[in-house]
Amino acid sequence: MSHPALRGDHHVHSTFSDDAVSTLEENVAVAAAAGLVELRLVDHVRVDTAWVPEFVDAVRRLEVPDGLTVRTGVEAKMLDASGTLDLPPLPPGVDRVLIADHQFPGPDGPWSPTATRERIADGRISAEAALDLLVGATVAAVTRHPGNQLAHAFSILPKIGLDEDLLGAERLAAWAAGCAATGTVVEVNEKWGCPGPAALAAARHAGVALVASTDSHDARDVGRYDRVARLLAGLGG
């Protein structure tokens, strides 16, 4: 039997995001056809994004087939080590903020993956210190914005030349404890294949809720799981 989390897709983009190609309606139609029971429609925001009320209203007006629950969300990147998010004021109706590591949360603001690689390569920051910064920033972000969702946790690591396996048990335990204490949901992300087995095991041990997501930018991908199915199967019962 497949994992029950696979009956939902908790991170699906629409044309409200400038890098997605499918409408809200198309995402709902594919989710219903795939037999999903829950769909979270999510789009990228920045601090100056002005269309969130329009997005919430468009979701509210969707015709949703019986058996499918549609929820809303916005995806905002971590900006720095203090857990600041690139987030505008949110109107009522946004169910969840997805906290993302699109850039590296440095102590003085976001570092691009390239700039972070350069800092590690020339010794301005060690790999160990970078890992500490990332975990600390993530815990700070979920503490400042409790009850939300981590989007593709640790996806920044391969972009800066580090492997998730380097995090180690102590950092993962602190990360998972921070998520558990703040009621943060952790998504298992198909697009990036993360978090990995050790992080998921730490999250489950801490009692963190896990959800499945495709991070779809094209409706044809909604609810289609491969890597997520394998990662969840690796957790066992």
N, C-alpha and C positions, 0 to 999 in steps of 0.2 A: 504494500500500500504506500502511496506517495505521502510525503510529509504534508500535514494540513496547511502549513504556511504557503504552500504552492498554489493554494486556491485564491490567493490574493496577489495583487501587484501594487506595491505601496510607493512607487516612484515612477510616474509616467508623465512625460512632457507633451505639451501641445504647442501650437503656433503662437501662443503668448510668449514662449521662449524663442529667441531669435535664431536658435540652432536646431529647431525641431520642425517637422514637415506635416504633422497630422493635427487635425482639429480635435477639439474636445469630443465632438459627436463621433468622430471616427474611432477614437480611443474607447469610448463607451461601447460602441457596436462590436469591436473586436473582443473586448473583455467579456461581454455577454456571450458571444459566440464560442469563446473558449471555456465557458462554464465557470468563470471566476465568480466569487461571492463578494469580493471587496476590491475596490479600485481607488487609489489615491492619485488625483490629478495635481501635478506639481509643476511650477515654473520658476525660472531663475529670476531673482530680484537683486537689486542694488539699493543703496541708501536713498537714491534719487528716483527710484521706480515709482511711477504714478498710476499704473494701470491695475493695481491689485483690486480696487473696488469693482472695476469692470470685469475682471476675471472671476471674482466671487459671484457676481450677478449672473454671468454666463453659465457657471456651473450650477447655480440654483435653478436656472431655467431649462436645464437638460431634461430630456425624456429618458428616464432610466428604467430598463426592463425589470420586471419582478425577479427577485432573487439576487440582485446586484445592489450593493451599497456603494455609493460614490462619496468620497471625502476629498477635501482640498488640502493644499499645502503650498508653501513657497520654499525655495532652496536658496540659502544664503551662505556665503563663504566666511570662514574664520579669517579675521584680519590681523590678529596679533596674539601674543602669548598670554594676554590678559583675558582672552575669550570674547573679545568684541566681534560682533557679526556685521556684515555688510547688509543691513536690514532696514527697510523703510518702516514708518508707522503702519500698523496692520489694522484693517477694519474687522468688525465682527464677521465671522463666517470662515476665517482661516483656521482650519482645525489643527495644523501642525507646521512647525518650522523644521526644515531639513537642514542640518548643520553639516557643511561640506568643507573638505580640505582641498579646494581648487588651487590654492597657493599655500606656501609654507608660512605658518603664523610666527613670524619673527618677533623679537622683543620690541622692535621699532616699527613694526608694520609688516604687511605681507611681502614675502620674498617670492619671486618667480622660481619655478623649478631650476631654470638655468643658473640664476644667481645663487641659489642654494647649493647646487652642485659645485660651483666655483668656490664658494666659501669653504666647503668641506675639502675640496681638492687642495686649496692653498693653506689650509690649516687655521683659517680664521674661526672655524668651529669644528669640533670633532664630531664624528658620527654618533658617539654616545651622547654628547650634549644635544645634538639635533634630535635624537630620539626622545630625550628627556623633555625638550621644548615642545615637541609635537604632542606627546601624551599630556603634559601639563596644560597646554593650551586647550586641548580637547576637553579635559576635565573642567577647566575654567569656563569654557563655553557652555557645557551642559549645566553647570552650576548657575550661571547667569541666566540661562534660558531653559529651565527645567520642564520636564514633561513633553519633550519633543523627540526628534528622531535623528540619529546619525546617518548621514548619507555616505555610502562607499568609504567607510572608515579605513584609513591607512592607504588609500589609493595614491596619495602623494609620494609614498616611499619609493616605488620603482622609478618614478619620474626624477627623483633626486639621487638615484643610484644606490639606494639602500633596499635591503630585503626585509619583509615583515618578520621573518624568523629572527632577526637581530633584536627585536623588542624584548624578548626574554620574559620569564614568568613574573618577575617583580613588577615590571612596567604594565604588563597586561592585567595583573591583578588590580593595580591601582586604577587603570582605565575602566575595568569592569565594575569595580566598586563605585567609581564616580557615576557611571551610568545607572547602576542599581539605586544609588542613594537619591538620584534626581528623577527617577521614573522615566529615564530616557530609553526609547526603543532603538535597537540596532538593526539596521537593514542588512540583509545578505544580498549583495549586488551582483547581478548577472554580467553587466557590462565590464566591470573591473575585476570580477572574481574575488571579492574581498567582503569582509575580513576573512583571514585564513583560518585553518583548523584550530590553531592554538588560541587565537583571540576568541573564536566562537566557543571553545571549551571553557575559557575563562568567563565569558559572558554568561553561559549557562550555569556554571558553578555559582556565580554571584546572583542568579535569579533574574537576569536581564531578559526582557521580552525580545524575541527575534521575529522579524517579518521578512518576506521575500520581495525583491524588486528587480525589474528589468532595467530601470533607468532608461526606458524606451524614449527615443526621439522620433520614432516611426511606428505607427499603430500596428504594423505587421509584426512587430516584436513583442507586443503586449502579452504577458502571461506565458511566454516561451522560455522555459528554463532548461539549462544544461549544467553549467557550472554551479549554480545555486542548488540544484537538486543533489549534486554530488557532495557539496559542502554540508548540506543538511543531513544527508544520509550518513555522513561520517560522524555525526554527533550521536548516532544510535537512538535508542528509545528515550 
